[in-house]
Amino acid sequence: MAFQLLSPGTNVSEIDLTTGIPVVSTSAGATVGQFAWGPVETRSLTGSEVTLANRFSKPDSNTFLSFFSAANFLAYGNQLYVTRAANNGTKNAVANTAVNAPLQIKNEETYELNYYTGQGDFGQFAARYPGALGNNLKVSVCGSANVFSSNATLQAGSTANSAIVGALTVNTTGNSAPYVRPGDYVKFGTNPYLQVASANATAIILASALTVAITGPSMILRKWEYADQFDGAPGTSVYAAGKSGANDELHIIVLDEDGGISGTQGFVLEKYPFLSKGLDVKSNDGSSTYYPTVLFNSSLYVYFGDHDPLGTNWGTPVTGTTYTDVTVAGRFSLAGGTDAPVSVGDWERGWDLYKNAEIVDVSLLVAGEADATVSQYIIDNLVTVRKDCMVFLSPSRASVVNNSGAEVDAAVAYRNTLSSTSYAEMDCNWKYQYDKYNDTYRYLPLNADVAGTCVRTDTVRDPWFSPAGFDRGQIKNVIKLAWNPIQTERDTLYKNGINSIVTFPGEGVVLFGDKTMQTKPSAFDRINVRRLFIVLEKAIARAAKFSLFEFNDEFTRAAFVALVDPYLRDVMGRRGIFDYRVVCDTTNNTPAVIDANQFIGDIYVKPARSINGIQLNFVAVRTGVSFDEVVGKF
């Protein structure tokens, strides 16, 4: 503690000796997949299938394996990091494909670094994510009150027959350009508002017939195509008016023009009223209303690319600025978005985001549709390096689907292409599942479900319990299995480190094995033991880091033992271990260790073992025989 070096006084300090072993996450999953939408090569924490579908789009014939692998894990838990893998040939849809070759904006980081300030040469807007799905998007911008609504005059002598779509001449005297544009709605006399199919400086063609014939001169009432979606016309914001600015407001609407996103053509996906062209304009709550910033922070579908070339001063500070009163609505049908097959390298770059245990805390890696090459990459570069998580694998589809009689040999052959490790698990099957999004049935790998049984085990018991069996190993959402291994087949699979998934009459589909992929006989060839040690090592290591830079003396060593002992005693009380011992004294912290600035704590654990076989002996005895005479003799 500090000493009072000047006048007498009292100095108060605190020493915290209440630290303990922290609770660590054991149920957080991660997967890498091919999706039609969503950020590329970034980690997105997803809590439900609804969120998954909204962020990465509903499954199609190219993406259903990845989508349902993620969705099936989320059927058991609510923490899954999802990363989209995409080839460089997958491009964003943009407003102007003629200006620039198709480009790929992978994620927010890519956009911020390269396009946020409008330096990208692709028109005014781009789809937020790469992929052909972005070609469905349409953006319309109402940049002024005149664009929102205005009036024109039907020239004298012009007529239109009520039974046909009329070609009408519009008098535009006094206007710098005609306000009527394709898509606008116009009203002639007592006719209802009708949409304009095409227009030029002197004539408009309506998309539907007039109900009442008209003759000029008469007033034409005109409004922006999406005026009814907003409460009023854009004008000058309160913030801009207070800074002597004017005409800074605009409206933006984002639509599913072709229906490929929502299922309905013209469906309104997003709308943003009363945004600002001013770089520094804020709302009453202090948040920015500058339209590129709002789109970046809020839109799920588009990025800003450039300002309206007909406008002036857009994107400048609002003080003393009058923004151009534009006369034409911006209408942009995005195009140029493309999809490309995902390569092995694309998958591996996605998995690289989970290499560093200090950056992302995950426990269960869902391989999904990963092939043997990608699976081995995960083993070699993630789980055996991190040593705090497991990867869950399945055989290839060809090994078990429509391969009657050869499933065992094919599954074993696939397993033998992968190395031995206690940080991986492999099942033997695929399941047939209903795809509600496309009204069809799909075969899907079961590794996500096996990882899900670990989540269920964490919920109802603890990570050191086996996830297999009739209590915790029930598999969800199964119409049927690709094959149903019998006892002799299960025996062959099990001795090769492959866990069977089996249908039992009246019991459902069950994970019927709890081995890891370690070939060396030891306690670590069981999932529950591997997960037990992951929990112990992760939790105790996090607590032990607070001993760094302390003195390696009796006090620190005793504090470490006092920290670890209650935790292990609790785990033993919850049936995770049979016994333990913590050694942290002068026997392992020798003078040489202390002089090397090191600290050693040895933790000995007897892990609990799961039951993999039950022997029931039924012994018949004569009426006059005492049980004490025969018990234990057979």
N, C-alpha and C positions, 0 to 999 in steps of 0.2 A: 504494500500500500504506500501511498505518498506520505511524506512527512511535512508538517507545517514548518516552513523555513523562516517565516517572518514572525508576526505577532501570534500570541497564543490563540488557539481555536480548535474546533472539532472538525475532523475530516471524515466523511461517510463514504464507504465503498461497499460493493456487493460482490460476493463470490457465489456462483451458481453451481451447486453440487446435485442438482435435481435431474440431470440429463438421463435419458433412458434409450432403449432400443426403439427406433421408429417403426411404424407400420409401413410395409412396402407393398407396392402394387404387384399382384400376381395374375391378374385377369386381363390386362391390356393386351390387345392383339395388334398385328400389323399384316397387311397384305399388299401386293403389287399386282395390278391387273390392266387389262386392255378395256378402255371405256370409250363411249362415243362423245363424251363431253367431260368437262372438268379440268382443273389445273394439272399440268404435266410436271413430273419430277418434283413434287412437293408433298409434304405429309399433311393430310387432312383428317382430323379427328372426327369420326362419324359415330353417332349414337343410336341410329335406328335405320331400318330399311327405307323409310320415307325420306330421311335426310340423304341417304345414299342415292336414291332415285332422283331427287331434286338436284343434287350436286353433280352427279356423274351420268345422268340420263338413264332412262329405262333400257333394259337389255334388248339387243337385237341378235341376229344370227351370228354376228362376229364377236359380240361382247358378253353373251349370256354366261359363259363359263366363269369369267372374272366377277361378273355382277353377282351371280348366285353363290359363289364361294364367299364373298363378303357378306351377302345377305344371310346366308346360313349360319355364319359365325354370330351375327347380330341377333339371331333367333335365341341365342343362349346368353349373350352379354350385351353391354352397351358402350364398350370402349374399343374401337377399332380404328387404327390409323390406316388410311387408304391412300395409295400412291398410284397415279395413272402413268403407265408406260406408253410412250408414243414414239413412232419413228420420225426422223427429220422430214420425211415426205408428207407428214400430216400438217396441213396448213390452215390458217385462220381465214374465214370469210371476211371480206373487206368491202368498203363502200365503192372503191374505185380500183378495179383490177387492171385497168389500162395504164395507170400511172406507174405501177410497180409490180414486179413479179410477186407471186404469192409468198407470204411470209409466215413464220411460226412464232407466235407469242406464247411461250410455254406457261407462264404463270405471272403473278403480280410482280415478282422481282424482275423478271425480264422486261415487263412493261415499264416499270419505274426507271430502270436503267437506260432504256432505249427510246421510249415513245411518249412518256408522260407529258412532256412540254410541247408536244405537237411536232416533234422532229421526224416522225415517221411519214413517209410519202405513200399513203394508201387511202387518201380521202378522209372524210370527216369522222368515220366510225369503223371499228373492226369488231368482229365477234370476240367475245372475251376469251374463248378457248379454241384450240385447233380442232378441226374436224368438219366433215361435210354437213353435220347437223346445223352449223352456223349459217348455211345457205338459206335456211328457213326464215331468217331474221329480217325484219324491216324496221327502220327507225324513221320517225317523222318529227321535225322540229318546227315549232311555231315561234318565230323570232321577233314578232311585234304584234301590236294590236291590229294593224292593218291586215296582217296575215291571218289573224284569228277570225275577223269578219270585216266585210266592206260592202259597198254598193256600187253597181254599175248601171248604165242606162241602155236599154234595148233601143237600137236605132229606129227612127220612124220608117214605117213601111215594111219592117221585118215581121214575119208571121211564122207560126208553127202549128201544124195540125195536131189535134188532140189524140188522134189514133196512131201516130207514128212518133218515133224519136225525131225531134226537130233539129235542123241545122240553123242556128240563130246568129245573126251578126250583132256584135257588141260594140257600142260606141265607147272608146277608151280615152276620149278627149280629156286632157288635164292630168292624165296619169303617165308616169314615166314608163310603165310597163303594165300589161293587162294583169289584173289581180286574179282572174279566174284561171285555175289550173286543173289538170286532170286529178281526180280524186276529191276535189272540192264539192260541196253541196250548194245548189242554187235554188232559188224560189222565184217563180214568175207569177205575179198576180195571186190568184187563189189556189194555184197548184201547190202541192206539198213540196218540201225540199227534195230535190232529185240530184243524184251524183253525176258529175261530169266525167264522160269517158275520154274525151280529147278536147283540146282547145288551142287556139292560136290568137293572134292579135285582133282578128276580126270575127271569129266564129267559134262556137262551142257545140259539141255533140254530146247529148245526154245519154246516160246508160239505160234509161227506161223512158217510157212514153209519158207525155203530158196528159193530164186528165181534163184540162180545160184549154182550148185554143186561145192564143194571145196574139195581140197586134201591137207593134211599137207605135209611138214611144211609151215605154213603161219602165219602172224600176226593177232591177234585178238585185235580190238580196243574196249575198254570198257568205259562206262560212267555211272555215278550215275543216277538213275531213274528220278530225277528231275533236272538234270544239265541244261536243256534248260530253266528252270525258273530263272536262275541266270546269271549274266554277266560274271562270271569267277570263278575260283577255289579259295577256302579260302587259306590264307597263313599267313603272318605275318603283323600285323597292324602297321601303322606308329608309333603309341604310344608305342607299344611293342618294335619295333626296336630301338626307342630312349632310351629305358630302358634296352637294351641288352637282350630282350626276343625274342622268336621265336615260330612259329607255333601256335599262339594263336587263329586264326580265325576259325569260323565254320559257316555253313548255317543251318537254320531250316525252315521247311515247314510244315504247318498244313493243313490237307485235310479232306473233308467229304467223308470218304471211302465208306460208304454204301448209301449215298444220302439222309439220313433222315433229314438233316439240310437244305441243299440248294435245294434238289430235284434232284440233279445230282450226280451220283456216281463218286468219284474221284475229285470232285470240289475243287479247291484250295481256302481255306478260308483265310489263312494268310501265308506270307513268310517273313523271316528275314535274309537278306544277311549280311555277314561279321560281325557277332557278335563275342564276345571274350570269351575265357575260363578264362581270367585273371580277378581277382576280382576287380582290380582298373583301368581297361582300360577305356579310355574315347574317344569320338569322337572329331572332330574339334570344335564343338560348346560347348564342356564341359559336354555333357550328357554321362551317362554310356552306354557302349556297352557290359557289362557283361551279358551273355545270361539269367541267372535266373532273373536278375533285369529287363531286357527289356521285358521278357515275363510277369512278374508281372505288369509292368506299361502299357503294350500295348495290350497284347493278350486278346481276348474276349472268348477264348476257352480252353486254357490249362495253367497249372502251372508247374513249374520245380519241380522235386521230388528228383533226385539224379544225380550225374555225371556218365559218361560212365565208367564202371568198367575196361575197357581195357585201359583207359587213366590214365596218372599220372600228378600230380600237378594241375589238373583242380580245379578252385576255389581258387587258391592262388595268391598273388601279382605277377605282371608280371616282376618286376625287376630281371634280370639275369636268368629268368626261360625259359627253353625250354619244350614245351608241347609235349606229345606223338604223334607221327605220326601214328594215328590209321589207320587200313586197312579196316575196315568194317563199312558200314553205319548203323546208328541206325534206326531201323524201328519198330514202336510201334503202334499196333492196340489196342486202349483202350477198356477195358471190365469191367464188374462188376457193371456198373451203374444200379440203380434200382429206381422205383417210388413206393410210398406208399400213401394210402388215407390220406387226411388231417383231423385231429381231431379238436374238439372244442378248445382244449388247444393250438393247433398249430395256429389257427385263433387268439385266444386271445393274444398269445405272439407277433404276428405280430402287432396287434392294440396297444399293450403296448408301441411301439416305438413312439406313438403320444400322450402320456399322458402329457408330460411336455411342456407347452406353451412357456417356456423360451428357449427351445432347437429347436423346430420346429414350424413355423408359418403357420398354415393352417386354412381355414375357412369353407370348405365344405367337409364333410366325406362321401364318397360313399360306402355304405354297400355292394353293389353288391349282391352276392348270400348268404349273411349271413343269418343264420336261427334265430329263435326267441331268442335262448340262447345267441348267439354272439351279436345280436342286443341289447339285454338288457345289456350285458356287456359293449358295447360302450356307452350306455346311462348312466349307473351307474358310469363308471370309466373314461370316457373321456369328453363328452360334458358337463355334469352337474358339472364336476370338473374344467375343463378349463374355461368354460363360455365365450369362444370367438369363438365358431364354432358351426355348426349344422351338424347333421347326417341325411342322406336321406335313407329311407327304402322302401321296397316293400313287399307285401304279399308273401307267399310261392307259388311256381308254382302250386301245387295241388289245391290251393284256387281258382285260376282263369282260369287255362288252362284246357280245356275239363271238365268243371264243370258247365255245362249249367243250369241256373236257381238257382244255389246255391252260386253264386259268392259273393253276398252281405253278406249273413250270414257268409260265410267262411272268407271273408276279415275282417269283424267286429270281429269275434272270434279271428282271428290272432292279430288284433289290441289290443284286450283286454288282451292278454298275456303280453303286454308291459306297462310300467308305464307312467304316465302323465309327460310331460316336454315340455317346449317351445323351447328346443334346438334340437328337432327332428321333422321330417316331414315324413309322410307316404302316398304313392300313392296307387292306387287300381288295378294296371294292369301290364301285361307283353305285350311285343310286339314281332311280328314275323319279323325277319330280315334276310337278305341274308348274308351268310358266304362266302365271295369271296375266302377265303383261301382253303376251302374244297368243294366249289360248292354245297352248300346245304343251307337249311333254318333252323333257330334256334329260339326258344322262349327265350326271355331275359327279366330280370327285368328292370323296367323303372326308378329306383331311380337315376341312373347315368345321365339320361336325365333331370330329374327334377333339380338335382344339376347343370346341364349344363344350364338350363334356368336362373338360378341365375347368372351364368357367363355372359350370354347374356345381362341380365338386367344391370349388372355392366358396361358392355361395352357401351350400347346405352343410359342408364340413370344413375341411382345410386343405391346402395344396398338397399336403403329404398323404392324403388318402388316395387310393387308386381311383381313376375315373372310369374304370371298366365295371361291367356287371349289370345286374338287373335293377339296382337302386340308382346308380348314377350314370350308367352307360347307355341309357335309352337315346336313340337317334330320332330326330324330328323330321317331319315333312318327307316321308318316304312312301312312294307308291309301291315300289318293288326294288330289289337289289339286282344288279347285273348278274350275280350268281350267289348261291347260298352254300358255302362250303360245309361239308359234313366233317365228322370227327377226324377221320384219317387225313383229310386235306388240311384241317386246322392244325393237326400235329406237325405236318411238314412245314406249314407256314410259320408256326410258332418257333420251331427250332432254328428257323432262318431269320428270326427277329421281326416277323410280320404279324401284326395283330389282326385277327379275324373280325369281321362285322357280319353278324348272322341274324337271320329271321327265325324266331322261335314261335310256334303256334300258341296264340293266346298271350304272348309276352312282348310282341313287337320286334323291332330291329334293335340289336344290342351290340355295343363294343365288347368283344369277348376276348380281350387280351390287354396286357399293360406293359409290354416290353418296349425298351428303347432299341435303337439300332446298334448298340454296343455288342460286339461279338465276344469280347472277353468276359468270362463268367465272373460277376461281382455284383454287389448290391446295386451298382449303378446301371444294371441292365433292366431296371424297372422304372417306370415313369414316376411313380410316387416318391421313390428315393431321390431321383435326379431333381425333382421339383422341391423336395424337402431341403436339399443342400443349396439350391438356388435361393430359396427364401432365407435360410440361415446366413449364407455368405453375403447376400445383398444387405440384409438388415444389420448384421453385426459390423460389416465393413463401413456402412454409413455412420454408425455410432462411433466406431473406432477412429474415424478421421478427426474427431475433436481432441484426440490425444496428440495429434501432430504438433510439434514444436513445444510440447511440454517436456519436463525433465524425466528421463528414464530412471526413476527412483522408486522406492518402496511405496510411496503414496500413490503415484500414477499407476503402478501395477495393481495395487489393491483396488483402486477405483475402477480399473478395467474389469477385474474379476467381479466386483460388485455390480457392474453394469450388465455383464453377460450372464451371470449365474441365474438371476430371476427370470430372464427371458427364456433360457433353455429349460428351466424348471416348469415354466408355463407351457412350453411346447411338449414336454414330457407328460404333463397333466392332460394335454389335449391329444395324447396318443401318437404323437409324431415320432418320438424316440423312446427307447427302452431305458437308456441311461446315458450319462455324459460326465465329462470332467473338463474343467478349465484350468490350465497351467500357465501362470504368468508370474514368474518369480526369478530368483537368481540362478535356478537350474537351466533355464533357457535364455535368460537375459544375462549372459556372462559379461565380464569386463570387456572382452573383445567386441561383443555386440554393442555394448553401451558406447565404447570408443568409436565405433563405426556409425554412430548416430542412428542406430536402428532400434526397433522395439518388436518383440516376438510374443505372441499369444498363441498357445496351442490349445485347440478345442477338440476333444475326443467325443465322438458321438456313436451310439449304437442305434442305427435307424430301424424303425418299425418295418416289418415286411408284410406285404399283402398275401392273402391266401390264394394260391393258384391251383390247389388240388384238395379235395376232401375225401377222406377214407372213413367209411361208416362200417363198423363191425357189429354184426348181429349174432349173438351167441345164445343158443338154446341150452338150457340146463334142466336137470330133473327136479321134480317138485321138492324133494327133501334136501337139496343141496343149498348151502348158504352161499350167498353172493360173495362174501369175503373170501371164500375158498377159491374162487375162479377169476375174480377181477384182477386184471393185469397179467394174466397168465397166457394170453393169446395175442 
